[in-house]
Amino acid sequence: MDRRTFLMHSAAYAASAAIVPSRVLGAQGPSGRINVGFIGTGRQAFGSNLPQMLAVPGVQVVTVCDTDRWRMAEAQKFVNEFYAKRDGKSSYNGCTQTADFRDVIHHKDVDALMISVPDHWHTTMGTMAAKAKKNFALEKPLSLSVQQGRALADVVKASGVVARTDSEFRSVRKQNHAVELIRNGHIGKLQRIEITFPSDPTPVVDAPDMPVPSELDYQMWLGPAPVVPYTEKRVHDRQQTKMRPNWMRLNTYAQGMISNWGAHYFDMVQWANRSEDSGPVEVEGHGEFPNALWDTMINFKVTYRYANDLEMTCEQTPTSIPSITYHGSEAWLKIENYPGVMTSSKPELVTLEPEKGEENFSQNLWDKNDFIAAIREHRPTMIPIETGHRDISISQIGLIACQTGEKLHWNPETELFVNSNRANSLLAAPIARGEWAHV
């Protein structure tokens, strides 16, 4: 998408978002402008987070930050052009840029942070934001290990800041409508859930060492991760913000589709099953681990069981597409693709809206609106960090089951496997290096 098309898209989004429930501005109405700093200006920022945040009333994006100076400059230009166009001015220069995320976190005029960086940076930046008493929205998946996620959830709770797991599925009507129908009893007892994840590209086996691009601070990009030579297939393709970044396919920086899509779908499962503060008690699975540069797990199938006898399977094949199917004692619901097409063994459920007294999610705020409303209203967000941690833990224990080849028993209260030292050894947080080791 070129800048002109992108600006038109964002202006249209802003217009569509101009009429929102009054509670988006808080029970007492506007309480002053909320200044937002963006840390990370890659594909997710340009494709979703920037246009959405710019559309929220009473919000001003005041600074952008990235280790890639080209992307940072593009984001700054986009924000300034957006405000100039919105306000009918020939130019606007109020959005600044900085290459060091710590400057954004500690900026006295920044009230809230939108953190859209590679996954291996999530818990470090989230922890620093919480300790600095800055409200923040953090891209999913929140962490690369159960212990890492638990530490982040605990520090956020202790800090008292408003923090949000940045996933939009609870705001997508097809997705929340299915959960609404389930929680209101329209498919009977929830018995089984089947999830399919989209396929990944063929793994890149190897890539040559390359000179670091002049626009990239590669050492800062690596951050807490081990120092390794630069190659484009490890980071992101240069001077574009549309392609899926390469780092998402390396275990050092991400965990593949089981976490990337699992963060969305497992949140729906936890919500539908009313188990948001808990999780499954049993897991087993298998998958392929490429002996390649791109080494995240592919072609997997994982089966989970909950204490209430709910069974869930998640599967990825070379031809699979995103879908979730809920099987109840009286009916099934399926949502295929994104944002989704719903079908059901009871076709009338597809258009059934809640009656008075039933749970109703049709007015759920969009994710950025929810974040800002939570700040104004001093309330938890729709997906607090604790909830997001519980969601991604499901991905992580599934990955461990595939790594060990064992049928594992999980205690969601202690967040430990029962009688498996090998599996428990894999719950540990990745080792940070240098100045990031003690964050």
Residue pairs with C-beta under 8 A, 6 or more apart in sequence:
1 9
1 46
1 242
3 74
3 77
3 78
3 81
6 46
6 51
6 78
7 78
7 81
7 82
7 85
9 51
10 50
10 51
10 54
10 55
10 78
10 82
11 82
11 85
11 86
13 51
13 52
13 54
13 55
14 51
14 54
14 55
14 86
16 55
17 52
17 55
17 56
17 57
17 366
17 369
18 55
18 57
20 57
20 365
20 369
21 363
21 365
22 29
23 373
23 377
24 56
24 57
24 365
24 369
24 372
24 373
24 376
25 57
25 58
25 373
25 376
26 373
26 376
26 377
27 377
30 58
30 376
31 376
32 58
33 58
33 59
33 60
34 58
34 59
34 60
34 111
34 112
34 372
34 375
34 376
35 59
35 60
35 61
35 62
35 109
35 110
35 111
35 112
36 53
36 59
36 60
36 61
36 62
36 110
36 111
36 112
36 113
36 114
37 61
37 62
37 63
37 64
37 65
37 104
37 105
37 107
37 110
37 112
37 113
37 114
38 45
38 49
38 50
38 53
38 61
38 63
38 64
38 65
38 75
38 104
38 113
38 114
38 116
39 65
39 66
39 101
39 104
39 105
39 113
39 114
39 115
39 116
39 117
39 125
40 65
40 66
40 114
40 115
40 116
40 117
40 118
40 139
41 50
41 64
41 65
41 66
41 68
41 71
41 72
41 74
41 75
41 116
41 241
42 66
42 68
42 71
42 116
42 236
42 241
42 245
43 236
43 241
43 242
43 243
43 244
43 245
44 116
44 139
45 75
45 114
45 116
45 241
46 74
46 75
46 78
46 241
46 242
47 241
47 242
48 168
49 114
49 116
49 139
49 166
49 368
50 61
50 75
50 78
50 79
52 366
52 367
52 368
53 59
53 61
53 114
53 368
54 61
54 79
54 82
55 368
56 368
56 369
56 372
58 372
58 376
59 372
60 94
61 79
61 95
62 94
62 95
62 96
62 109
62 110
63 95
63 96
63 97
63 98
63 104
63 107
63 110
64 72
64 75
64 76
64 79
64 95
64 96
64 97
65 72
65 97
65 98
65 99
65 100
65 101
65 103
65 104
66 72
66 75
66 99
67 99
67 216
67 217
67 218
67 220
67 221
68 215
68 216
68 217
68 221
68 236
69 99
69 215
69 216
69 217
70 215
70 238
70 239
71 241
72 97
72 99
73 97
74 241
75 97
76 95
76 96
76 97
79 95
80 91
80 92
80 93
80 94
80 95
81 92
83 89
83 92
83 94
83 95
84 90
84 91
84 92
98 104
99 217
99 220
100 220
101 117
101 125
102 128
104 110
104 113
105 113
105 125
105 128
105 129
105 132
105 134
106 132
110 134
111 134
111 135
111 375
112 134
112 135
112 136
112 137
112 162
112 371
112 372
112 375
113 129
113 134
113 135
113 136
113 137
114 136
114 137
114 166
114 368
115 122
115 125
115 126
115 129
115 136
115 137
115 138
115 139
115 166
116 139
116 166
117 125
117 139
118 221
118 245
118 247
118 253
118 254
119 139
119 141
119 143
119 144
119 247
119 248
119 253
119 254
119 255
119 259
120 144
120 223
120 224
120 225
120 247
120 252
120 253
120 254
120 430
121 223
121 224
122 138
122 139
122 141
122 142
122 143
122 144
122 152
123 142
123 143
123 144
123 148
123 149
123 151
123 152
123 429
124 223
124 224
124 432
124 436
124 439
125 138
126 136
126 138
126 142
126 152
126 156
126 163
126 385
127 151
127 152
127 155
127 439
128 439
129 136
129 138
129 161
129 163
130 136
130 152
130 155
130 156
130 158
130 159
130 161
130 163
131 155
131 159
133 159
133 160
133 161
134 161
135 161
135 162
135 163
135 371
135 375
136 161
136 163
136 164
137 163
137 164
137 165
137 166
137 367
137 368
137 371
137 381
138 163
138 164
138 165
138 166
138 385
138 388
139 166
140 165
140 166
140 167
140 263
140 264
140 388
140 391
140 392
141 254
141 255
141 259
141 260
141 262
141 263
141 388
141 392
141 395
142 149
142 152
142 165
142 263
142 385
142 388
142 389
142 392
143 149
143 152
143 389
143 392
143 396
143 429
144 254
144 255
144 429
144 430
145 396
145 426
145 427
145 428
145 429
145 430
146 393
146 396
146 397
146 415
146 427
147 427
147 428
147 429
148 429
148 430
149 388
149 389
149 392
149 393
149 396
150 389
150 415
151 429
152 385
152 389
153 385
153 386
153 389
156 163
156 384
156 385
156 386
157 385
157 386
162 371
162 374
162 375
162 378
162 379
162 380
162 381
163 381
163 384
163 385
164 367
164 370
164 371
164 374
164 381
164 382
164 383
164 384
164 385
165 263
165 267
165 381
165 383
165 384
165 385
165 387
165 388
165 391
166 367
166 371
167 263
167 264
167 267
167 367
167 383
167 388
167 391
168 366
168 367
169 175
169 176
169 264
169 265
169 267
169 268
170 176
170 267
170 268
170 271
170 361
170 364
170 367
170 382
170 383
171 364
171 365
171 366
171 367
171 370
171 382
172 338
172 339
172 340
173 339
173 362
174 335
174 339
174 340
174 341
174 342
175 268
175 335
175 339
175 340
176 361
176 362
176 364
177 342
177 361
177 362
178 268
178 272
178 324
178 326
178 333
178 335
178 342
179 268
179 271
179 272
179 361
180 354
180 358
180 359
180 360
180 361
180 362
181 187
181 333
181 349
181 352
182 190
182 272
182 326
182 328
182 333
183 272
183 274
183 359
184 354
184 358
184 359
186 330
186 331
186 346
186 349
186 352
187 326
187 327
187 328
187 329
187 330
187 331
187 332
187 333
187 346
187 349
188 328
188 329
188 330
188 331
189 328
189 329
190 272
190 273
190 310
190 326
190 327
190 328
191 309
191 310
191 311
191 327
191 328
191 329
192 310
192 311
192 312
192 313
192 327
193 269
193 272
193 310
193 311
193 312
193 313
193 324
193 325
193 326
193 327
194 312
194 313
194 315
194 323
194 324
194 325
194 327
195 265
195 269
195 312
195 313
195 314
195 315
195 323
195 324
195 325
196 314
196 315
196 316
196 317
196 320
196 321
196 322
196 323
196 324
197 257
197 258
197 261
197 262
197 265
197 314
197 315
197 316
197 320
197 322
198 257
198 261
198 316
198 320
198 321
198 322
199 298
199 316
199 317
199 318
199 319
199 320
200 249
200 256
200 257
200 296
200 298
200 316
201 249
201 294
203 249
203 290
203 292
203 293
203 294
203 295
203 298
204 233
204 246
204 249
204 292
204 293
204 294
205 290
205 291
205 292
205 293
206 292
206 293
207 231
207 232
207 233
207 234
207 293
208 231
209 229
209 230
209 231
210 229
210 230
210 231
210 232
211 230
212 218
212 230
213 238
215 238
215 239
216 230
216 235
218 230
218 235
219 227
221 235
222 228
223 436
224 430
224 432
224 433
224 434
224 436
224 437
224 439
225 252
225 253
225 430
225 433
226 252
226 433
227 433
228 234
228 252
231 293
232 238
232 246
233 246
233 293
233 294
234 246
234 247
234 250
234 293
235 245
235 246
235 247
236 243
236 245
236 246
236 247
237 243
237 245
237 246
246 294
247 253
247 254
248 254
248 256
248 260
248 296
249 256
249 294
249 295
249 296
250 293
250 294
250 295
250 296
251 295
251 296
252 430
254 260
254 296
255 296
255 297
255 395
255 396
255 399
256 296
256 297
256 298
257 296
257 297
257 298
257 316
258 287
258 297
258 300
258 302
258 314
258 316
258 395
258 398
258 399
259 392
259 395
259 396
259 399
261 322
262 314
262 391
262 392
262 394
262 395
262 398
263 388
263 391
263 392
263 395
265 314
265 322
265 324
266 391
266 392
266 394
266 395
267 383
267 387
267 388
267 391
268 324
269 312
269 324
269 394
270 276
270 278
270 279
270 387
270 390
270 391
270 394
272 326
273 306
273 308
273 310
275 306
275 308
276 387
276 390
277 386
277 387
277 390
278 307
278 390
278 412
278 413
279 306
279 390
279 393
279 394
279 397
279 410
279 412
280 304
280 305
280 306
280 312
280 394
280 397
280 410
280 412
281 305
281 306
281 307
281 409
281 410
281 411
281 412
282 304
282 305
282 407
282 408
282 409
282 410
283 302
283 303
283 304
283 305
283 397
283 398
283 400
283 401
283 407
283 408
283 410
284 302
284 303
284 401
284 406
284 407
284 408
285 300
285 301
285 302
285 303
285 398
285 401
285 402
286 300
286 301
286 402
286 405
287 297
287 298
287 299
287 300
287 301
287 302
287 316
287 399
287 402
288 297
288 298
288 299
288 300
289 295
289 297
289 403
290 296
290 298
297 399
297 402
298 316
299 316
299 317
299 318
300 314
300 315
300 316
300 402
301 313
301 314
301 315
301 316
302 313
302 314
302 315
302 398
302 401
302 402
303 311
303 312
303 313
304 311
304 312
304 313
304 314
304 394
304 398
305 311
305 312
306 312
314 398
321 336
321 337
322 336
322 337
322 338
323 334
323 335
323 336
323 337
324 334
324 335
325 332
325 333
325 334
325 335
326 332
326 333
326 334
330 346
331 344
331 345
331 346
331 349
332 344
332 345
333 342
333 343
333 344
333 349
334 342
334 343
334 344
335 341
335 342
336 343
342 350
343 350
344 350
353 360
353 362
354 360
354 362
364 370
364 382
365 373
365 382
367 382
370 381
370 382
371 381
373 379
374 380
374 381
374 382
383 391
390 412
393 415
396 427
397 408
397 410
397 417
400 408
400 417
400 423
400 426
400 427
401 407
401 408
401 423
403 426
404 420
404 422
404 423
404 426
406 420
406 422
406 423
408 417
408 418
408 420
408 423
409 417
409 418
409 419
409 420
410 416
410 417
410 418
411 417
411 418
415 427
416 424
416 427
417 423
417 424
417 427
431 437
432 438
432 439
